Structure formats: C-alpha cells, structure tokens
Amino acid sequence: MEDRIAAAEAEVAKLKEQIESVRAQKKNTSMGKVSAAQAPLREIRKPIKLRRTLKGHFGKVYAMHWSGDSQTLVSASQDGKLIIWDALTTNKVQAIPLRSSWVMTCAFEQSRGNLIACGGLDNVCSIYNIQQTTTNSRAAKELVAHDGYLSCCRFVDEGHIVTSSGDSSCIYWDVNSGDVLKTFTDHKGDVMSVAISPDNSNIFVSGSVDTTAKVWDLRIGKCVQTHTGHAQDINSVAFFPDGHAFGTGSDDSSCRLFDMRCYGEVNKFKSDAITAGITSVAFSKSGRLMFGGYDDFNTHVWDTLSDSSQVAYSVPTPHENRVSCLGVNGKGDALCTGSWDTNLKSPRQGVRNEDDVGAHYHDTVPEAMMSCWANSANSPLPRRRVIWDCITLVTGNYGVQLSVNV
C-alpha cells in the first residue's frame, strides 16, 4: 500500500510540473507591460508624521485588528490583556483580562462590533462580548478542538468564525453553539494566517509554512485552489479589495499577488536590497498599494501595477524591532502596524486632496490583472475616481505602547 501511495504522489507531482510548464508558456505578458499606459503613482509630497501614542500595555503587543467602524481597534498583548482603543482620541474603551497571557491573535467582528475573538498557545479560541465584559470578564464562549496553537482567527459573520492553527488545520465554527462545522486539513504544515473574502464570505484563503496558499469554500468544506511560488513559509495573507485576488507575505522576502480567476500569480514584489522576511501584508482600499511589514523593522509599500523591484514608498515608522502585524481600516484612510519594539505608532500623511497624492480610476488594477492573463481589454467595473494613497497611517507594535496617528 505504501508503494502505491508513493507512486501516486510521484505521478501527482509530475502532473503539477506539467501544469506549471503550460502556465509559464501561456503567460506572454506582465503586469507592468499591461499597465504601462496607466498614470504612475505620484511621489508623496508631504512627510508622514507620528501623531498619537496609545499607552497602556505592560508587555509585548502580539496582534491588532480594526473594527468595522474604522475608528476602534483591539490589541492583544503578552501582559495578558486585550485592550480596545479609540484610535482617534487614544482613549481606552475597554480592557479585558485573559485567562492565558500567551495570546497570538485577535479579531473584531465587523458587522456590529460586539464580539472579539483571541487565541494563542492555549489552543483555544475565546469569544468575548464587549457589551458584557464590563461587568463579567469571562469569555462568552470557548472554542476547543485544535491540537496546536491558534495562529489566526477571523469572523465570517456574527455567528461564525474561521481559525487557523499549528496543527496544520483550519476550522469553521458556530460561535453560538461552539460546534465545529467543518475542518480543513489539506495543509502539510502550520497554518499561519487566514483571510475572509470581502466579496463572498463563503470563501477564505490560508497561508502555511508548507509554502502554499490555499483557497477554501465553506459550503463544500474543501480546498478549491492551491497556489505555489514561495520558497519559504507564508506568514500572512490578505484579500484584494474586490475579492478576486489575494496577496501573500513570506520568509523568502517576497510579497506576491495571486488572481483566483486565472488561478495564478500575477505579480511578485521583491527587492534585492531587502533580505528580511515578511510578517504581514495588507492592501489600500483601491488595491493600488500593497503594504508589507518586515523583520528588518520596516514597513514598505509596493505599487501593485508595477514590475519594478524598487519599493514605491517606505513608511517612516521608527520601529526598533521587527514589524509583526499591520492592517488597513475599512475606510482605507489608516494603516496600523505592530512591532516587537513594544510600541504602537501612528504616522499621518499631511495631505488631503487628489492633487497632493494623485488619483486614478478604481478599476485600473483589476482590469490590468485580467488583461495580464486573459487579454481582457474591457472591464465591467464602474469608473470611480479615488485616492490611492492613505491619508492617515496608524502603526502598532509588539510592545508596551500603542501609537495612533490621526
């Protein structure tokens, strides 16, 4: 039986190599060539400055996540507390003591913002109702099934959540009952990150130390796509704003953009001058910018329409240790990054209009992505003018302080 399994695996590997060879032959253009006629990003004229510092944690901040209102965020720290912040006023809205201080992830439910989830080395996803924790700090529900640490969690809706774990699996849960609805086990290594599609909540993507990113369908409970290309662990995944593509960040020092419609990689962002691994990725609201947090203490910004190996912009966040997490709020006007230097910092760009930062058509990026692979010259998306660049940047750290620029 073992010989038959080995033979089957060898045959599958051979077929995959043939598929990749055909894909390479069919890819006769690049994102840079397709988008050459588009206006380039304008240089940011005014510097980004630190505006706010959120102080309150007494241990390393491991994770943060924006709420759906784009103003409130939650941070999880090694001091054993979740703190909910008003990023505009810097006020602490609420502090929740945790049963285990070894927390690694946290998440805000986006629709109503009443629920917060967290987890870590306790292997448990704890759900808190922030309307009740003012009088009772106990978790409203504890989801127990993983055999390894909880690396990431994201709400699908108010009643459901997806978690990823060091046990190589992802689990889809019923929050109210605590039941496991589906378990996803195709990964062959620790699953480090998950993201829910903004276009279809039945679809989510996961990134793993097995160097693959997998797309899953909650309705059938199976992997529907497997994307390869990275040479080392994938630490972070994030969906493109239109839900048709997603980005990844890896220890191989590269960020990549995959389009699910063509089942392939459409762009790669890597500089020879940067050798540090990527811990986290996020997109601007339009998708023109891709943010990456790096082990070398920096946050770099990439132009998703460019093939250049040079970063479009480097966020001047004065971190003194690796950037561990980052996220763009729902309005697209603020970026929060986290670092091991025990601080959360928030720089803000001193511009307010299109003339200062440049504007392009909203459908430029998805149209170019489809043209790159399918030679589709026409995009059905409505043309809307938007500002590509974030006006407000908020940064967060693996640390004792939280800083917010407003």
N, C-alpha and C positions, 0 to 999 in steps of 0.2 A: 504493500500500500504506500509506503514512504517513497519508493522508487517512482510510482505512478504520480504521486503528488509533485515530486521534484521535476519530473518530465513535463507535467502540465505547467508548472511555474516557469520553466525554461521556455516553453512554447509561448506563453503569455508575454514574457519579456521580449522575445523575438518579434512578436506582433506589434508590441508597443514601439520598438525601434523602427519598424517599417512605417508605422503611422507617423512618427516624428519626422522621418525622412520625407514622406509625402507632404507634410505640413510645411517643411522648410522649402520644398520646391515650389509650392503654391504661393508662398509669401514673397511677392515680387515688388513690394514697396515697403515703406516705413512710415511711422507717424510723422516724422519730421518732413518727409517729402510731401505727404498728403496735405499737411497743414502749412506748407511753405507760404501760401498766399495770405494766410491769416496775419493780422497785426501782432507783432511781438509784444510781450509784456513790457510795460514801461518801467523804468527804474523808479524805485520808491524814493521820493524826493526828501521826505522828512523822516528823521530817525524815530525808531520805536523806543519809548522810554518806560521805565518802571513806574507804575502809578500806585499800586496797592500791595501791602503785605498782610497776609492773614496769619496771625499768630495764635496758637492755642494748643497745638500738638506738642508732646514731650517725647516723641520717638519718630522714627523714620516713617514718612508717608509712602505707602506702597501703591496706592491706586486712587484715582479720582474719576468721577463721571458727572456730566451735566444732566440736569433735569430738563423736562420738556419746555419749561418756561424760559430757557436760555439765560437765566439770571442766577438760579440756585445750583449749587454743586455739592457733591458729597465726597469726602476724602476718608481713606482708611489708613490707619497708622499702626505701627508696632507698639505704640503706647496702649493698645487695646481699646481704642475708641473710634467710632465713626463720628465725624463732625459734618453737619450740614451748614453751609455758608451761604450768605447773600453776597455774591461776588461784586455787586455794585456798591453796597455800603460797608462791606467787610465784616458785617455782624455775624456772630454765630447764631444760627437759628435754633440749632439743637445739637446735643452731644449724646451719643448712645454708647454705653459701656458694653464691651463684647465679652462673651464667655472665654474665648480664645484670642490672645493677642497676636497670634501668627496668621494674620489676615493677609491675603494676596490680591483680592479683587473686590470690587464693589460696583453696584449698578443702581440707577434710578429707573423706576417705571415711568414711561414717558407720557402717557395719556392724561392721567390725573395727578401723578406725582405723590401718591400717598404711600407707596411701597418702596423699600430699599432692600437690596439683597447684598450679601457678602459671604466670603468663604476663604479658606486657605488650607493650612496644614492640618486642620481638624477634619478634613474630608467632607465637611457638611456645608450645605448652602442654607444660610439663615436668612429668613424673611422678616423684616420689621415694618410695622405700620406706624408711620411717624405721627399719625393722629392719636395713637395710643401710647407711644413710648414716653410721652411727657409725664405720665403717671405710672407706667409699667415698662421697665427696660427689657423685659424678657422678649425673646423672639416670638412673633406671632405663629411662625411655622418653621420647622427644621426639616430640610430635605436630605435624607440619608440613603445612599445607595452606592456612591463612588468608593472605590478601593484605594484611591490615591488623592493627592492634594487637589484642591479646587483652584484652577488657574484663571478661569474667567467665567463670568455669568452675564447674561443679557436677557431682559424681559422681552417676550414676544408680544404680550398684552398684559392686562391687569391680572389675568388668571393663569398665565403660562410663562415659563421661563426655560431657557436653554443654558446648560452648564458644560464646561469642559474640564478635563482632569488629567492628572499624571498617570492615570490608569489606562490611557490611550483611548478613552471613550468620551462621547458627548451624550447627555441625557436631556430629554424633553419632559418637563414636569407639569403636573397640575398643581398650581400653587395652593389652591383652597383645600384640596384633599391630601396633598403631599404624595400622591401616587406618581410612579414612573409611567409615562405614557409610551415613550419609545426610547430605545437605547441604540446609539450609533457606534459601531466598533470597527470600522474599516481601517482606521489609522494603525500604524505599526510602531508608534512611539508616543511620548507625552503630547497631548493636545494643549497648545499654549494660549490660543485665542479663538474667539468666535465673534461673529457679527451677523445681525439680522438684516435682511434686505429691506430698504426703505420703500421699495416698490411692491413687494409681495412678502408678507410676514410668514408665509409658509416655507420660504427659502432662507437658509443660512449658510455661511461659509466658515470653515475652520482651518487653522494653520497648526502644523505639528513639527516636532523635531525630526520626523521622518522625511523632511524637506518637501512635503506635498501640501497643497491647499485643496480641500475637498468641498464641493457644493452639495448640500443635502436638501431633500424635500421632506418636510414634516408630515405631509399627507400619506406618503408611502413608506416613510421610515428608512429610506435608502440613500446612498450616495449616487448622485446623478452625473457628477463631473469630478475628475481628478486632474489637477493642474500641477505640472512639474516645471523645473527650471532652476530652482535654487540649489546651491551646493551644500548649504548648511541649514541649521534649524530655522524654521519660520517662527518668529516671536510674536507677530502681530498681523491682523487682517482688518481691513476696513472696506465697506462698500462705497463705490462711486455713487454720487448723489442720485443718479437716475435708476439705480438698482440693476443695471445690465452688466456692470463690471465691478471689479474689486481690486484693491491694492494689497500688497504684502510687504513686510519688512523682515530681513533675515540677518543672521550672524555672518553671512557671506558679504556683508557691507553693501548690499543692493536692495533697492525697492523695485518692485515690479508691478505692472498693470496688466490684468487679465480680463478679457472680454468673454462673457459666457455665451454670447450669440455666435461667436466664431470658434469657441472652445479653444482659445489660445492666448498666448502672451502678445500684447500689442506694444508694449514699451518697457524699457529697463532703465533704471536710474542708478548710476554708479559712477563715482569719480575715482580716478587713480590716486588722487591725493587723500582720499578718505579710506582708511583701513578698518575703522571701528565697525562693530556690529550695530544693527538697528533694533531697537527695543519696541518701538511703537510707530504707527502711521495713522494719518487722518487726511481727509480732503477738505478743501474750501467748499463753500456752498455750491459754487458753479462747477467745481471739478477741475478748474484750470490749474489749481495749485495742489501739490501733494506735500504734506509735512512729514518729516521723519525725525524721530528722536534717536540720538546716537550714544554709544558708550563713551565717546570722547568728550562728553559734556555739552555737545552742541545740538541745536535744532536747525536742520537745513530744509529749504523749500525748493521743490522741483516744479518745473513747467511741464505739465503732462502732455503738451503738444510738441515738445522739443526732444530731439535725439541727442542733444548736447550732453557731454559728460561733466559739464560745469553746473553747479547748483545755481538756481535763479536768484536765491537770496538766503542769507543766513540770519536767523533770528538772534539778535544780540542779548540773549539771556545769560546773565552772569552766573551760570551754574558752576559749581566746583566739583561735581561728580557726575556720573552717567545720568542721562535723561532717561527715565524709566517708563513714563507714560505721557500721553498727550491726547487731547480731544478738542474738536471744534464744536461750539454750541449750535443749537438748532437754527438760530438766525444767521449764523455764518459770520458774525462780527467779533467773535472772541475765540482765542485759542488758549487752552490750558495745558501746560506741560509739567511733568513731575520728575524729580531728580533725587539721587542719593545724597545730595548735599544738605538735606534736612530743611530745604526751603521750598515754598511755592511762590513763584514770582509772576508778576503780571505786567508785561510791557504794553504800551499802547501807541499805535501809529498816529501821528499828528496830522491826519488828512481826513477830509470829509466829503470829497466830491470826486466825480469821474475824471476831471481834468488832472487831479493830482496823482491818481493811481492808474488811470487807464481803464477802459471798458471795452468789452467785446460781446458778440452775440452768444446767448446762453447755449445754443445748440452747436457751437463750434467744436467742442471736444467730442461729444458722442458722434457727430457727423464724421469727424476725421477718423474716429476709431472704426466706424463701419466702412468708410472708404478705404482704409488701410487694408482691410481684409476682404471686403466684398465688392470694392469698386462702386459703392453706392454714392452717387453724387448728390442725391436729393435726400434731405432729412425731413420727416413729417413733424418734427418738433416745432412749436411756435417760436418765433423770433422775439426775444425779450432782451433788453439791454440790462446788464447787471455789472456791478463792480466785482472784479475777480479777487482783489486783494482784501485781506482782513483789515478793517479799520482798528479794531481793538484786539489786542493779544493778551491772553491770560496764561500764565505759566505756573505749573505746580511741581513740587519736588518730593523726593523720597526723604522727607525730613520733618523737622520740628516746626517749620513755619510754612504757611500758605500765603502766597502773594498774588494779588489780582490787579491787573491794570484796567481801569475804566475811564 
